[in-house]
Amino acid sequence: MKKLALTSLMAVFAVSGAHAANVIDGNPLYMPGQNHFYSVTELESHTKNNTPWGLNEEFGYGILDNLAISVETSLSENNAFDEYAWNDVAFNLTYRALDMNGWKLDVMGAYGFSDLFNHPKPAGHDAWFDKGMTEYAWMAGIRGGYVGSNWTVAGRAEFAYLNTESFNWNDDGGHAWTFGVDGQYVMCNHLSLVGTVEYTGWSDSWAKNDGEWFGEFGVNYNFDATKFAGLYINGSLNHHDGSKADEWGWDKGFGYGIKFGVDF
């Protein structure tokens, strides 16, 4: 059972957001309005799956004001495209179970597959959906918090079951948990600060010492109620299984990137 794509697939829940329907500005409790589409595109270095550069896209649609679907995918490259990969695809469903004054509560589910196609060297590549390389994940989670006049705080808990086949329930597979806190502070009509802190760990005995803390901080510029662009930095702290099972260590360097979101 491979673990390399966990953080990429678990990221399906880390959706951008807004204070009200059809307003997209980086708020962690954003939901598109009924019959509205949205797109969030990111270009990052040192992304969550530890690739030097990653291009991530999330495209979603509001079925109702409280029900949305989306699809996410990502590409990455190493060493000036000597190594590159189409990492994953995930399909997400989000239902807003509570929307009372400023209080929000979402129930989320997702299905995804990772490591679809990678090209480790110019001479060859792994087969499309290679059985030994492709990893599948079923995910469920909740997210809730409060949206104030110029600030938002939200917490989330997510569970993922991962295996090398979609319906291989008889195999142990992998079981991962992610807990996170997301926030936003709106400084003025055009500028807002956003931040995320999350921990991902495993409940399997073969990976009980594995874990990662991930943090990201960003500044968003809101062109208007339907478009924003942001600058971000991130970093991660890992606790690995194996010979250094009792040691925590920072991943080398910090990541940085840009993001663009639009609701239409």
WOTANOR-V575806 format. One record per residue. RES is the residue in one letter. SS is DSSP state (helix for helix, strand for strand, loop for the rest). BURIAL is # if it has 24 or more other ideal C-beta (glycine too) atoms within 12 Angstrom, else .. Layout:
BEGIN
[[RES & SS & BURIAL] [RES & SS & BURIAL]]
END
This chain:
BEGIN
[[M & loop & #] [K & loop & #] [K & loop & #] [L & loop & #] [A & loop & #] [L & helix & #] [T & helix & #] [S & helix & #] [L & helix & #] [M & helix & #] [A & helix & #] [V & helix & #] [F & helix & #] [A & loop & #] [V & loop & #] [S & loop & #] [G & loop & #] [A & loop & #] [H & loop & #] [A & loop & #] [A & loop & #] [N & loop & #] [V & loop & #] [I & loop & #] [D & loop & #] [G & loop & #] [N & loop & #] [P & loop & #] [L & loop & #] [Y & loop & #] [M & loop & #] [P & loop & #] [G & loop & #] [Q & loop & .] [N & loop & .] [H & loop & #] [F & strand & #] [Y & strand & #] [S & strand & #] [V & strand & #] [T & strand & #] [E & strand & #] [L & strand & #] [E & strand & #] [S & strand & #] [H & loop & #] [T & loop & #] [K & loop & #] [N & loop & #] [N & loop & #] [T & loop & #] [P & loop & #] [W & strand & #] [G & strand & #] [L & strand & #] [N & strand & #] [E & strand & #] [E & strand & #] [F & strand & #] [G & strand & #] [Y & strand & #] [G & strand & #] [I & strand & .] [L & strand & .] [D & loop & .] [N & loop & .] [L & strand & #] [A & strand & #] [I & strand & #] [S & strand & #] [V & strand & #] [E & strand & #] [T & strand & #] [S & strand & #] [L & strand & #] [S & strand & #] [E & strand & #] [N & strand & .] [N & loop & .] [A & loop & .] [F & loop & .] [D & loop & .] [E & strand & .] [Y & strand & #] [A & strand & #] [W & strand & #] [N & strand & #] [D & strand & #] [V & strand & #] [A & strand & #] [F & strand & #] [N & strand & #] [L & strand & #] [T & strand & #] [Y & strand & #] [R & strand & #] [A & strand & .] [L & strand & .] [D & strand & .] [M & strand & .] [N & loop & .] [G & loop & .] [W & strand & .] [K & strand & #] [L & strand & #] [D & strand & #] [V & strand & #] [M & strand & #] [G & strand & #] [A & strand & #] [Y & strand & #] [G & strand & #] [F & strand & #] [S & strand & #] [D & strand & #] [L & strand & #] [F & strand & #] [N & strand & #] [H & strand & #] [P & loop & .] [K & strand & .] [P & loop & .] [A & loop & .] [G & strand & .] [H & loop & .] [D & loop & .] [A & loop & .] [W & loop & .] [F & loop & .] [D & loop & .] [K & loop & .] [G & loop & .] [M & loop & #] [T & loop & #] [E & strand & #] [Y & strand & #] [A & strand & #] [W & strand & #] [M & strand & #] [A & strand & #] [G & strand & #] [I & strand & #] [R & strand & #] [G & strand & #] [G & strand & #] [Y & strand & #] [V & strand & #] [G & loop & .] [S & loop & .] [N & loop & .] [W & strand & #] [T & strand & #] [V & strand & #] [A & strand & #] [G & strand & #] [R & strand & #] [A & strand & #] [E & strand & #] [F & strand & #] [A & strand & #] [Y & strand & #] [L & strand & #] [N & strand & #] [T & loop & #] [E & loop & .] [S & loop & .] [F & loop & .] [N & loop & .] [W & loop & .] [N & loop & .] [D & loop & .] [D & loop & .] [G & loop & #] [G & strand & #] [H & strand & #] [A & strand & #] [W & strand & #] [T & strand & #] [F & strand & #] [G & strand & #] [V & strand & #] [D & strand & #] [G & strand & #] [Q & strand & #] [Y & strand & #] [V & strand & #] [M & loop & .] [C & loop & .] [N & loop & .] [H & loop & .] [L & strand & .] [S & strand & #] [L & strand & #] [V & strand & #] [G & strand & #] [T & strand & #] [V & strand & #] [E & strand & #] [Y & strand & #] [T & strand & #] [G & strand & #] [W & strand & #] [S & loop & .] [D & loop & #] [S & helix & .] [W & helix & .] [A & helix & #] [K & loop & .] [N & loop & .] [D & loop & #] [G & strand & #] [E & strand & #] [W & strand & #] [F & strand & #] [G & strand & #] [E & strand & #] [F & strand & #] [G & strand & #] [V & strand & #] [N & strand & #] [Y & strand & #] [N & strand & #] [F & strand & .] [D & strand & .] [A & loop & #] [T & loop & #] [K & strand & #] [F & strand & #] [A & strand & #] [G & strand & #] [L & strand & #] [Y & strand & #] [I & strand & #] [N & strand & #] [G & strand & #] [S & strand & #] [L & strand & .] [N & strand & #] [H & strand & #] [H & loop & .] [D & loop & .] [G & loop & .] [S & loop & .] [K & loop & .] [A & loop & .] [D & loop & .] [E & loop & .] [W & strand & .] [G & strand & .] [W & strand & .] [D & loop & #] [K & loop & .] [G & loop & .] [F & loop & .] [G & strand & #] [Y & strand & #] [G & strand & #] [I & strand & #] [K & strand & #] [F & strand & #] [G & strand & #] [V & strand & #] [D & strand & #] [F & loop & .]]
END
